[in-house]
Amino acid sequence: MINITENFLIKNIFTEYDELLTKNINTDPLGFQIVWTYFGQKIFHNKTTSIALDIRSYNINLFNHYIIYQIIQENKNLSFKKLITNEISLKEKIEKTLIILENLLTWSWFSTRDDWTEEYKSGLLGTYKALSIWESEQTYLINFNERDFNKIEILKNQRSLGVSGRYKGPFRAMGFFKEYEESSYKGSSELFENEIKELIESQNIPLKNLYKEVISFLQQAQELKVIEIGKNNILVNRYVESFRNPKDITLHTKHFWKKYLGLNQDEASIVYKHIDLDKKEQNTKQIFTKALEESFDNKLFQDINQIEPQLTYINLLFDYLIVKAENKINELNNDFILPLENFEWNSLSINANTSVYLRVEELKKIKDYKTLLEYHKIVMNKRSQMPWIELKNDEILKTNIAKNIASNKSEELLSKGLNNDWLNDYYIYSIRNIKRGLEI
């Protein structure tokens, strides 16, 4: 089976657990996502996800929302009524403006891409699509009154998969705004008027200069409605100065992000401390083992260290079944199911009648190979998907997928019992990337 922790291309599809998001994706066949995200978000309080892991993108989104705040407050003679005159909702106007602001950065990269190293380009969204969309273009034509989002998006479904979409959940969790409406920023106006304003308009000279140019650009857009931005443009240059090298802006914002990401407090601070950027082979198990050693009476760390070895073991059993497809179930090694009898689920701190609680109740029923297959079938049926593996004539294992999707080392790993590296990462991959961006 695919190891979601190691395969970041698959892992980055996921944010918080949502059956609707995973319904049509052939991943997570044992339904573990709902469990590990529950505990992971108890540590990081929804301030990161599996796709919100780039500190430059946090900075880009902060800047863009500061611009949105100015428009909503009607500062600098700006307003959404003048900027976008079609009869669409304020939510759509905000989303459209955020997309255009993201595209301006992508256009700036495209216009000066020969000056960007791979390190600078890494993590910047939309660059691949930009090459095909703008291959022969000398200008970027911007129409704030274009009704069709598909005509202004670079990325497909950019409202969800662009910077603003990927980081919307974390920004809401940090209290920067609520939904996209007129009162969205009302509760955070003091934050925008003080700390964020200081970051953007005072501390960082390139960002201050970019802010002035973006305000000027929007003022022109209110008058002209359609604007062309060339490659050799002062706005392009300001974007490049501000965001090409992620380290430049992070020097000014790292203390801000440590504070609002909650990396200086509670369990998050302990986990963050034990992430060692110099140890490339350091894994999730090692980090949470150290966290529990430091705070041995912490119930959250106890729960994670209790449940994850069990989830990993069940995953290995599932791999083993796939590898043994076409065998009879009575030909399987029964020693591998013995540890299931000693699994402990009842001590976990989970609110009753929640979706994760119900999933754990289903996991408790796994006592042997047949009950594991029954559990898997229940998980897949809820998604209206075919089970990966099932019993044929109640005796022979039959797979509905390629056998090579499973680890051929499952037997070797099962023999180690609960002492294997963990399957799920509890957002460690994201936090490691964030730490790499902050610790410069």
N, C-alpha and C positions, 0 to 999 in steps of 0.2 A: 504494500500500500504506500501511496505517496506520503512522505514525511513533510507535513505542512510547515513545521518549524524550520526545516532546512531549505525547503523549496520556497524562496521568498517571492518568486514570480506568482505562485498560487496564493501564498499567504497574503500578499498585498491586495488581493481582491477584497479581503474581509475588513470590515470595521467592527462595530459591535454586532453581536449575534442578531440575526433577523431572518426568520424562516422565508420571508418573501424574497430576500436578497439571494438566498442560497437555493431556492426552490429548483431553479433550472441549471444549477452548476453541479457537475458530477464530482463533488469533493465532500470531505467530511462524512464518510459513509456510516460512522458510528455516532454522529451527532454530538461530538465532544465540544464543539465550538461554543455552545450555549453555556457549558460548564466553566471552561477556562477563562472565557471573556468575563463571566460574572466575577470571578475572584480577581482577575487582572484589573478590572475597573474599580473594584473595591480598594485597590492599592493606589491607582492613578486617577480615580475620580472622574473618569470620562474625558480627561484632558489630553489624551492621545488615543490613537487607534492604530490598527495595522497599516493604514495608508497615510496617516498623519505623522511622518517621521523625519521630516526635513526642516531644519531650523531656518534655512533661508525662506522656505515657503511660509513658515509662521511669520517671518518678518514682512514678506510680500503681502500676505493677507492682512496683517495689522495696518500696513500703510494704506491698502485699498479701502479698508473699513474706516480709516480716519478720513479719507476723501468722502466716502458715503456719508459719514457723520456731518461733514461740512455742508453737503448738499441738503440733507434733511433739516439742519439748523438754519439753512438759507444764509449761510455766511458767504462772504466774498461775492455777493450778488449772484449766488447760485441757487437754483431750485429745480426740482424734478419737473415742475409744471412747465418751466421754460426749456429744460434740456430735452425732455421727451414729451412731445405734444399729443401722441396717439392716446386713445382711450384704453389704456391697459392698467392693471393694478399696480400699486406702489411696489408690491413684492416683485413683480416682473420688471419694473423699472430698475430696482436695486440690482436684481440678478443680471440684467442686461448691461448695466454700467460696470459691474464687477467683471463680467466677461471681457468687455472692451478694455478695461484697465489691465487685465491679465494678458490680453492680446498685444497691447502696446509693449509690454516687456518682451513677449515672444518676437514681435517685429523688430525690436531693438537688437535681440540676439541674432535674428536672421540677417539684419543689415550689417552686422559687425562680426559675424560668426568666425571669420578667419582669425580674429584676435582672441577667441575664447579657447582655452585649453580644455581637454576632456574633463579635468577636475572641476573647472568652472561651469561647464555645461551640465555635469552630472546632477540629476535631481530636478532640473528645470523642465517643467511640463510643456508639451506641445511642440518641441523642437522637430521631432520626426515628421509630424503632419505638416508643419510649416514649410518644410523643404518641398513637399509636393504641391501645396496650395499656392505658395508664392514663388515658385521656381523661376518664372519669367517676369515677375512683377518688380517694378521700380518704386511703387508707392503702395501704401496701405490705405484703402478707402474705408472710411468709418461713417456709418449712418445710424445715429442713435434712434431714428424713427423706423428702422426696419422691424417689421412685425415678426418675421420668421426667424426664430432663434437659430435654426439650422444654417442660416445664411451669415450669421455673425460668429458662430462657434468655430474654433479650430479643431478642438477635440470633439468627438462624438459624445453627446450628452454632457457637455462641458459644465452645465449647471451642477451636475452631481460629481463629475470626475475631474473638474478643474481645481485650481487652488481653493477657491471659495467653497466649493462643494465638499472637498476632502477635509477641509479644516473647519467647517461650519459647526460640527458637533463639539470639538474641543473648545472653540471660541465661545460657544454658548455655555459650556460647562465652566469656563473661566469667568463668565459674567460680563463679557464684552457687549453682548446684545441678546435679544430674545428672538422672536420671529422677525421677518423682514416687513416691518410696518412702521408707521410714523412714530410710535412710542417705543420702538425697539431699543433705542439707545438712551431712553430717558433715565433708567436706573443706573446707567454707567456714565452719565454726562460728566461727572466729577473726574472720573478716570481719564476720559478723553480730553478734558480741558486742562488736566494737570500732567500726569505721568506720560501719557502717550504724546501729548503736545510737546512736552519737553524732549522726548526722544526724537521726534520728527522735525520739529521746527527750531530746535536749539542745539542739541548735542552733536548731531551728525551733519556736517556741512554738505556732503553729497545728497543726503536725503532731504535736507532743507531746500537745496537748489531744485531737486526733482519735484518736491511739493509745489514750489512756486510755478514751475513749468506746467504741471498737471492742472493746477487751478486755472492758469492762463488758457490752456488747451480747452478746458470745459467751458470757460467763458466764451471762447470763440465758437465752440460747438452750439451753444445756445443761440447764437446769431446766425451761423451758417448752416446748421443742421447736418450737412455732409462735409467732412474734412478729409483731406489727403495728407498723409504723413510720408515724407520721403526717407531715403536711407541716410542721407547726410543732414540730419535734423537735430536741433538743439535738444528736443525732447528725447530723441533716441540716445544722444550722448549722456544725458542726465540719468536715464535708466541704466545704461551701461556702468556709469560711475558708481551708482548706488548698489547694484545687484550682481555685477559680474563676479566679483570675488566675495563669496559668502562671509569670509572672515572680517572684512572691513566693517560691515554693518553690525555684525555680532559682537564686536568689541564694545559697542555702545548699548546693545540690547540684552546681553547675556544675563545680567542681574535681574532685569525685568522678567525674563522668561523663567528663570529659576524660581522666582517668587510666584508667578501666576500659573506655572505648570505644577506648582506644589512640590518641587524637588528638594526643598529645604525642610520639609516637615513630615512627620508621621512615618508610615511604612515606606512611602516613596523615597524619602531621604536615605533610608537604610539600604534599599535596593540600589538606588543611584550610586551610593558610595561604594558598593561592592562590585559594580561593573568596572572591570579593569580593561581599559582600552589597549593596553600593551599586551594583553593575553588574547591572541586571536582564537585560541582553542577553548577559551572559557565558555561554558555552556550554562543554560538556565538552571539546571540542577545544582551546579556549584554555587551560583549566586544565591539561590534561595536556601541552600544549606548554610551558607555563611550568615545570611540574614537571620535564620532561626537560631544559630549559635549566639549571635549578638543579642537577640531579643527572644529568648527561649520560651517566654510565657505569652508571646504574641499569638492570639488565636488565629489570625489570618495567615500568618506564616505556618502555623501548625497545620491548618487545613490544607494549604497548598502542598506542603511536604507529605501530607497524608494521601491526598486524592490523586496527585499526578502520577506517582509510580503505579497506581492501580489502573489509571486510564491507559498509560503506556503499555502495561502488560496485556490488557484486553486488546489493544491495537495489535500487539504482536501475535496474540492468539488468532485474530482475524486474518492477519497476513499468512499465518500457518495454514489456515483453512483454504485460502486461495491457492497457495502453493500445492496443497494436497488435493486439489480438484481432481475429480474422476476416481478418487479412492472412496471406499466405504467408510462410513463414520466409525465403525467398530475397529478399523485398522489404524486409527489415530492414536498418538501417544497420550494415554490418560494421565500420566504424571504431570503434564502441563496444566491440567485443570485443577489440580489439588490446591494451589495457592488461592483460588477463588473463594474457598470456604472460609479463609481467614481475612478476607477484605473487610475493612471497617468503613461504613458509610454514615452511620447514625450520629457520630460525634461532630459532623460538619455543621457549621453555623450558616444555615440557609433558611430564609423565611419560607414558611409553609405556604403551599398553594401557588407558589411562583412557578414559572416555566422551568427554571433550573431545578427547583425542588422536585417537580414531576419527572424530569429527566433522570435525576439521581434515583428516584423511586423505581424507575424502569431498569436502571443499571444494577440495582440490588438483586434483581431476579436472575442475573447471569450466574449460573452455577456449573454449567458444562457447555459442551459444543452446541448442543441443540438449542439451549436457551440463549446462547450468544447469537445464533442464526435467527431465532425468533425476534430478539431485540433489534437486530439489524433490519429485519423486514419491516418492523413497526416504524423505525426511523425513516426508511425509504418510502414506505406507503404514505406517510404524512406529507412527503414532497411530491407525491404522485410519480415516483420513479421506481424502476425495476431494481430489485436487490442485486447486489454485485455477485452474491453467492447464495445458493439455497440447496435444500435436500431434494433429490430426485427419487421418487418412489420411497420417500422416507428413509433412504439408506445411503445413496451415493451423492457425493458433493458435486454440484454442477455450478460452474461460473458463467456469468453473463458479461464478463469483461476479460481482457487479456490477462493471463496469469502473471506476466512480467511486471504488472503494476505493484505487486507485493514484493517485500524484501525476501530474497532467497537466504537470508541469514536468520530468519525468524526462529528456527529450531535452536541455533546456537545462542541466540539472545534470550529465548525463553528459559534455557537452562540456567541463566543467571538470576532468575526470579525477578524481584523488584529492584534490582541493582543496576538497571540500564539507564542510559541518558534519556532525558525526558522527550516526549513527543511534542508537547505544546509549550509555547514560550511566554505566555502571560504578559505580552507586550515588551518583553526584554529586547527583542530585535529593534523595536521602535525607539525605546529609551536609549539603547546603545548608540543608535544613529543620532539622536538628539544630543546626547552627551558628547559625541564626537564633534558635533557642530558647535557646542558651547565651550568646550574646554580647549580653547585656542591660545 
